[in-house]
């Protein structure tokens, strides 16, 4: 019985000492906060940071933080040029 309690206690101590990471493997506490656990860089193995954006600034679906895709259209396929043309008239 003492062995079981000792092993259980040892496992509890070991799990509490480990660095905490989010579900994608980025450190959320400690001196390496923001770094990926496996790559030890700010990007995971697929090239995305902790917020889900790649080095070029696009997320998994190809949108920027401002909801514009690579072609310059927003998530409703509107680039704002029509509004500018109407104001000039």
NORSULHU-V190797 format. One record per backbone hydrogen bond with DSSP energy under -0.5 kcal/mol. CO is the residue of the C=O (numbers start at 1). NH is the residue of the N-H. Records with the same first field share a line. If there is no record, write none. Layout:
BEGIN
CO: NH + NH
END
This chain:
BEGIN
1: 5
2: 6
3: 7
4: 8
5: 9
6: 10
7: 11
8: 12
9: 13
10: 14
11: 15
12: 16
13: 17
14: 18
20: 28 + 29
22: 25
25: 37
26: 22
27: 34
30: 33
32: 35
35: 27
36: 40
41: 36
44: 47
48: 44
49: 52
53: 49
54: 57
58: 54
59: 62
62: 70
63: 59
64: 67
67: 75
68: 64
69: 72
73: 69
74: 77
78: 74
80: 84
81: 85
82: 86
83: 87
84: 88
85: 89
86: 89
END
